[in-house]
């Protein structure tokens, strides 16, 4: 029986590697990781580290983003099939046709996209900085927002914009049950509802706080409430409970009545065994054509510039 924790730590030291895990990974992977965070924060930390190998425990676009910002480092992911329903809802070929059909529009894309879609984009945003960036454009500016229609609708509602939205969505955030959330609110009347802006508007109208994964996590630490109803991928509850062991976190379930919480099937493809094998064999590796990487990094750098304004 392999002691995966011991072997992963040994290989990490021998190979001068760093393990980074998204908040939506399982708790055992989060606990063995050197850094746990949301997608862009992981890519930025990867770029700042002197490690030679970066193991990105998340989904494929996250590995791509890390490689875009760290071209000289070897970037690995435990399972090459760990895709993203949101990123895959926006194929680059179809998106390019869409963009060309609206030549006067500035293209804003969510970070949850492939490198090829980023290369077609003028500025990338995260759920944390999206509002700040959108509001830097004139109110009458012609804007395309991709790929998440729910996040785009939310941004239109709070900024007064009328961005043209690509019709994509995350399979996790699409599936929260409004009826079951209402029932949970009745059972926990003092518990704030925390929701990610990728959720449908019907869920967001029931939320007491809407924010990015990191913002939801921070809210649970800063709030005096003892119980929280959480409408995002249930992996985040692991870090919420670690930071707040005296508080209770109730996942909002999906429409499927057999499920008590909402999990990303792609995130769950990563396992401790795959992480060990990935580090041992140094594969699967994220490879990006340099010409594509150069085009994809421009909107990311523009985002960083606009975020710091």
C-alpha positions as a Python dict, from the first residue, in 0.01 Angstrom:
ca = {
    (1, 'X'): (0, 0, 0),
    (2, 'X'): (153, 329, -110),
    (3, 'X'): (164, 609, 143),
    (4, 'X'): (64, 877, -106),
    (5, 'X'): (124, 1170, 128),
    (6, 'X'): (478, 1057, 211),
    (7, 'X'): (560, 975, -151),
    (8, 'X'): (418, 1300, -284),
    (9, 'X'): (618, 1500, -31),
    (10, 'X'): (936, 1302, -115),
    (11, 'X'): (896, 1352, -489),
    (12, 'X'): (815, 1717, -439),
    (13, 'X'): (1145, 1772, -255),
    (14, 'X'): (1350, 1566, -502),
    (15, 'X'): (1206, 1737, -809),
    (16, 'X'): (1191, 2092, -670),
    (17, 'X'): (819, 2093, -738),
    (18, 'X'): (526, 2281, -590),
    (19, 'X'): (170, 2153, -563),
    (20, 'X'): (-117, 2394, -609),
    (21, 'X'): (-480, 2302, -551),
    (22, 'X'): (-804, 2479, -628),
    (23, 'X'): (-1063, 2521, -352),
    (24, 'X'): (-1290, 2279, -540),
    (25, 'X'): (-1050, 1986, -504),
    (26, 'X'): (-1116, 1713, -250),
    (27, 'X'): (-995, 1777, 104),
    (28, 'X'): (-703, 1530, 90),
    (29, 'X'): (-557, 1704, -216),
    (30, 'X'): (-605, 2048, -58),
    (31, 'X'): (-427, 1929, 256),
    (32, 'X'): (-120, 1797, 71),
    (33, 'X'): (-90, 2108, -148),
    (34, 'X'): (158, 2386, -83),
    (35, 'X'): (-86, 2651, -204),
    (36, 'X'): (-467, 2643, -211),
    (37, 'X'): (-659, 2916, -389),
    (38, 'X'): (-880, 3020, -678),
    (39, 'X'): (-773, 2984, -1040),
    (40, 'X'): (-595, 3313, -1116),
    (41, 'X'): (-434, 3334, -772),
    (42, 'X'): (-282, 2990, -831),
    (43, 'X'): (-142, 3096, -1168),
    (44, 'X'): (6, 3412, -1017),
    (45, 'X'): (163, 3219, -730),
    (46, 'X'): (302, 2971, -982),
    (47, 'X'): (468, 3254, -1172),
    (48, 'X'): (620, 3391, -851),
    (49, 'X'): (767, 3062, -728),
    (50, 'X'): (1119, 2940, -806),
    (51, 'X'): (999, 2581, -829),
    (52, 'X'): (1093, 2402, -1150),
    (53, 'X'): (775, 2193, -1167),
    (54, 'X'): (422, 2315, -1096),
    (55, 'X'): (154, 2054, -1035),
    (56, 'X'): (-182, 2226, -1079),
    (57, 'X'): (-460, 2028, -914),
    (58, 'X'): (-764, 2174, -1080),
    (59, 'X'): (-900, 2167, -1432),
    (60, 'X'): (-731, 2203, -1769),
    (61, 'X'): (-781, 2577, -1826),
    (62, 'X'): (-616, 2644, -1488),
    (63, 'X'): (-308, 2454, -1598),
    (64, 'X'): (-308, 2653, -1921),
    (65, 'X'): (-331, 2982, -1732),
    (66, 'X'): (-36, 2879, -1515),
    (67, 'X'): (164, 2789, -1826),
    (68, 'X'): (73, 3119, -1993),
    (69, 'X'): (225, 3305, -1698),
    (70, 'X'): (512, 3057, -1641),
    (71, 'X'): (639, 2957, -1986),
    (72, 'X'): (979, 2829, -1867),
    (73, 'X'): (838, 2600, -1599),
    (74, 'X'): (701, 2251, -1641),
    (75, 'X'): (329, 2259, -1563),
    (76, 'X'): (155, 1930, -1487),
    (77, 'X'): (-204, 1834, -1411),
    (78, 'X'): (-302, 1501, -1250),
    (79, 'X'): (-571, 1415, -1506),
    (80, 'X'): (-565, 1553, -1860),
    (81, 'X'): (-938, 1480, -1887),
    (82, 'X'): (-1020, 1722, -1605),
    (83, 'X'): (-1189, 1976, -1826),
    (84, 'X'): (-1439, 2247, -1739),
    (85, 'X'): (-1801, 2257, -1855),
    (86, 'X'): (-1793, 2637, -1866),
    (87, 'X'): (-1472, 2657, -2070),
    (88, 'X'): (-1595, 2380, -2300),
    (89, 'X'): (-1923, 2564, -2358),
    (90, 'X'): (-1720, 2818, -2556),
    (91, 'X'): (-1523, 2642, -2833),
    (92, 'X'): (-1261, 2875, -2979),
    (93, 'X'): (-1368, 2820, -3340),
    (94, 'X'): (-1732, 2910, -3274),
    (95, 'X'): (-1632, 3200, -3051),
    (96, 'X'): (-1404, 3342, -3320),
    (97, 'X'): (-1695, 3341, -3564),
    (98, 'X'): (-1912, 3514, -3304),
    (99, 'X'): (-1649, 3781, -3238),
    (100, 'X'): (-1597, 3847, -3609),
    (101, 'X'): (-1973, 3892, -3649),
    (102, 'X'): (-1954, 4183, -3399),
    (103, 'X'): (-1640, 4371, -3506),
    (104, 'X'): (-1715, 4690, -3312),
    (105, 'X'): (-1731, 4511, -2977),
    (106, 'X'): (-1461, 4486, -2712),
    (107, 'X'): (-1427, 4127, -2595),
    (108, 'X'): (-1426, 4055, -2222),
    (109, 'X'): (-1370, 3692, -2126),
    (110, 'X'): (-1389, 3521, -1793),
    (111, 'X'): (-1066, 3352, -1682),
    (112, 'X'): (-1254, 3019, -1701),
    (113, 'X'): (-1172, 2981, -2071),
    (114, 'X'): (-918, 2801, -2285),
    (115, 'X'): (-595, 2965, -2397),
    (116, 'X'): (-740, 2978, -2749),
    (117, 'X'): (-1040, 3181, -2631),
    (118, 'X'): (-817, 3410, -2425),
    (119, 'X'): (-621, 3475, -2745),
    (120, 'X'): (-942, 3612, -2902),
    (121, 'X'): (-1006, 3839, -2604),
    (122, 'X'): (-927, 4203, -2529),
    (123, 'X'): (-930, 4172, -2151),
    (124, 'X'): (-973, 3878, -1914),
    (125, 'X'): (-1165, 3912, -1587),
    (126, 'X'): (-1221, 3708, -1273),
    (127, 'X'): (-1534, 3700, -1060),
    (128, 'X'): (-1345, 3920, -814),
    (129, 'X'): (-1243, 4201, -1051),
    (130, 'X'): (-1508, 4172, -1325),
    (131, 'X'): (-1723, 4457, -1200),
    (132, 'X'): (-1428, 4693, -1159),
    (133, 'X'): (-1306, 4622, -1511),
    (134, 'X'): (-1647, 4640, -1679),
    (135, 'X'): (-1717, 4975, -1513),
    (136, 'X'): (-1400, 5122, -1665),
    (137, 'X'): (-1565, 5107, -2007),
    (138, 'X'): (-1815, 5380, -2107),
    (139, 'X'): (-2176, 5293, -2027),
    (140, 'X'): (-2259, 5286, -2398),
    (141, 'X'): (-1954, 5081, -2499),
    (142, 'X'): (-2025, 4778, -2714),
    (143, 'X'): (-1903, 4481, -2512),
    (144, 'X'): (-1906, 4105, -2552),
    (145, 'X'): (-1891, 3898, -2235),
    (146, 'X'): (-1803, 3530, -2248),
    (147, 'X'): (-1856, 3255, -2170),
    (148, 'X'): (-2083, 3258, -1861),
    (149, 'X'): (-2430, 3399, -1926),
    (150, 'X'): (-2518, 3393, -1555),
    (151, 'X'): (-2215, 3596, -1452),
    (152, 'X'): (-2274, 3822, -1753),
    (153, 'X'): (-2637, 3879, -1657),
    (154, 'X'): (-2532, 3955, -1301),
    (155, 'X'): (-2271, 4205, -1419),
    (156, 'X'): (-2522, 4373, -1651),
    (157, 'X'): (-2764, 4407, -1359),
    (158, 'X'): (-2515, 4569, -1120),
    (159, 'X'): (-2328, 4787, -1371),
    (160, 'X'): (-2618, 4905, -1588),
    (161, 'X'): (-2443, 4770, -1897),
    (162, 'X'): (-2598, 4577, -2181),
    (163, 'X'): (-2315, 4345, -2272),
    (164, 'X'): (-2372, 4093, -2547),
    (165, 'X'): (-2349, 3755, -2374),
    (166, 'X'): (-2214, 3425, -2498),
    (167, 'X'): (-2454, 3145, -2405),
    (168, 'X'): (-2236, 2931, -2178),
    (169, 'X'): (-2262, 2810, -1819),
    (170, 'X'): (-2100, 2599, -1547),
    (171, 'X'): (-2278, 2269, -1493),
    (172, 'X'): (-2238, 2299, -1114),
    (173, 'X'): (-2371, 2652, -1074),
    (174, 'X'): (-2653, 2589, -1323),
    (175, 'X'): (-2797, 2306, -1117),
    (176, 'X'): (-2869, 2454, -776),
    (177, 'X'): (-3227, 2388, -671),
    (178, 'X'): (-3422, 2700, -582),
    (179, 'X'): (-3690, 2491, -410),
    (180, 'X'): (-3439, 2310, -191),
    (181, 'X'): (-3264, 2636, -110),
    (182, 'X'): (-3596, 2784, 4),
    (183, 'X'): (-3646, 2479, 225),
    (184, 'X'): (-3296, 2518, 372),
    (185, 'X'): (-3363, 2885, 445),
    (186, 'X'): (-3678, 2785, 634),
    (187, 'X'): (-3482, 2527, 833),
    (188, 'X'): (-3196, 2771, 905),
    (189, 'X'): (-3362, 3115, 924),
    (190, 'X'): (-3054, 3286, 1069),
    (191, 'X'): (-2807, 3141, 819),
    (192, 'X'): (-2682, 3374, 543),
    (193, 'X'): (-2700, 3238, 189),
    (194, 'X'): (-2367, 3270, 10),
    (195, 'X'): (-2372, 3238, -369),
    (196, 'X'): (-2118, 3251, -649),
    (197, 'X'): (-2221, 3488, -934),
    (198, 'X'): (-2209, 3196, -1179),
    (199, 'X'): (-2540, 3084, -1023),
    (200, 'X'): (-2870, 3149, -1197),
    (201, 'X'): (-3046, 3476, -1114),
    (202, 'X'): (-3320, 3293, -921),
    (203, 'X'): (-3056, 3167, -676),
    (204, 'X'): (-2878, 3504, -659),
    (205, 'X'): (-3202, 3680, -560),
    (206, 'X'): (-3213, 3457, -252),
    (207, 'X'): (-2851, 3527, -157),
    (208, 'X'): (-2739, 3746, 130),
    (209, 'X'): (-2387, 3769, -15),
    (210, 'X'): (-2267, 3719, -373),
    (211, 'X'): (-1898, 3685, -444),
    (212, 'X'): (-1605, 3494, -583),
    (213, 'X'): (-1483, 3174, -423),
    (214, 'X'): (-1226, 3370, -222),
    (215, 'X'): (-1482, 3633, -123),
    (216, 'X'): (-1725, 3367, 1),
    (217, 'X'): (-1447, 3211, 205),
    (218, 'X'): (-1346, 3544, 356),
    (219, 'X'): (-1709, 3626, 439),
    (220, 'X'): (-1745, 3313, 651),
    (221, 'X'): (-1448, 3418, 862),
    (222, 'X'): (-1560, 3778, 902),
    (223, 'X'): (-1928, 3713, 970),
    (224, 'X'): (-2064, 3657, 1320),
    (225, 'X'): (-2312, 3401, 1186),
    (226, 'X'): (-2271, 3042, 1300),
    (227, 'X'): (-2434, 2863, 1006),
    (228, 'X'): (-2404, 2936, 634),
    (229, 'X'): (-2589, 2803, 330),
    (230, 'X'): (-2330, 2780, 52),
    (231, 'X'): (-2424, 2785, -317),
    (232, 'X'): (-2104, 2697, -495),
    (233, 'X'): (-1899, 2383, -553),
    (234, 'X'): (-1890, 2190, -225),
    (235, 'X'): (-1511, 2152, -218),
    (236, 'X'): (-1488, 2501, -70),
    (237, 'X'): (-1654, 2376, 249),
    (238, 'X'): (-1330, 2198, 343),
    (239, 'X'): (-1135, 2525, 371),
    (240, 'X'): (-1430, 2705, 528),
    (241, 'X'): (-1445, 2444, 803),
    (242, 'X'): (-1065, 2448, 852),
    (243, 'X'): (-1067, 2822, 904),
    (244, 'X'): (-1385, 2823, 1112),
    (245, 'X'): (-1406, 2495, 1305),
    (246, 'X'): (-1679, 2629, 1533),
    (247, 'X'): (-1915, 2717, 1246),
    (248, 'X'): (-2152, 2509, 1034),
    (249, 'X'): (-2157, 2502, 654),
    (250, 'X'): (-2452, 2358, 467),
    (251, 'X'): (-2409, 2295, 92),
    (252, 'X'): (-2702, 2399, -124),
    (253, 'X'): (-2798, 2087, -324),
    (254, 'X'): (-2865, 2055, -696),
    (255, 'X'): (-3195, 1966, -857),
    (256, 'X'): (-3105, 1597, -851),
    (257, 'X'): (-3289, 1484, -539),
    (258, 'X'): (-3037, 1205, -475),
    (259, 'X'): (-2754, 1451, -406),
    (260, 'X'): (-2697, 1636, -80),
    (261, 'X'): (-2430, 1866, -225),
    (262, 'X'): (-2313, 1992, -562),
    (263, 'X'): (-1979, 1862, -691),
    (264, 'X'): (-1785, 1930, -1010),
    (265, 'X'): (-1738, 1597, -1185),
    (266, 'X'): (-1429, 1732, -1361),
    (267, 'X'): (-1260, 1850, -1041),
    (268, 'X'): (-1326, 1509, -888),
    (269, 'X'): (-1126, 1335, -1162),
    (270, 'X'): (-812, 1435, -974),
    (271, 'X'): (-718, 1189, -698),
    (272, 'X'): (-425, 1136, -466),
    (273, 'X'): (-310, 839, -677),
    (274, 'X'): (-317, 1048, -995),
    (275, 'X'): (-134, 1329, -819),
    (276, 'X'): (137, 1085, -711),
    (277, 'X'): (171, 934, -1060),
    (278, 'X'): (171, 1276, -1221),
    (279, 'X'): (459, 1390, -1001),
    (280, 'X'): (646, 1061, -1038),
    (281, 'X'): (620, 1045, -1418),
    (282, 'X'): (603, 1420, -1486),
    (283, 'X'): (300, 1380, -1708),
    (284, 'X'): (41, 1490, -1824),
    (285, 'X'): (220, 1816, -1910),
    (286, 'X'): (54, 2136, -2031),
    (287, 'X'): (211, 2246, -2360),
    (288, 'X'): (111, 2572, -2529),
    (289, 'X'): (237, 2695, -2863),
    (290, 'X'): (443, 3008, -2802),
    (291, 'X'): (259, 3216, -3061),
    (292, 'X'): (-71, 3126, -2894),
    (293, 'X'): (73, 3193, -2550),
    (294, 'X'): (186, 3541, -2653),
    (295, 'X'): (-165, 3624, -2778),
    (296, 'X'): (-328, 3473, -2470),
    (297, 'X'): (-112, 3657, -2218),
    (298, 'X'): (-199, 4004, -2352),
    (299, 'X'): (-557, 4014, -2216),
    (300, 'X'): (-435, 3870, -1885),
    (301, 'X'): (-176, 4146, -1851),
    (302, 'X'): (-437, 4406, -1946),
    (303, 'X'): (-660, 4270, -1671),
    (304, 'X'): (-381, 4312, -1417),
    (305, 'X'): (-324, 4670, -1537),
    (306, 'X'): (-693, 4759, -1515),
    (307, 'X'): (-733, 4592, -1176),
    (308, 'X'): (-455, 4810, -1033),
    (309, 'X'): (-601, 5136, -1163),
}
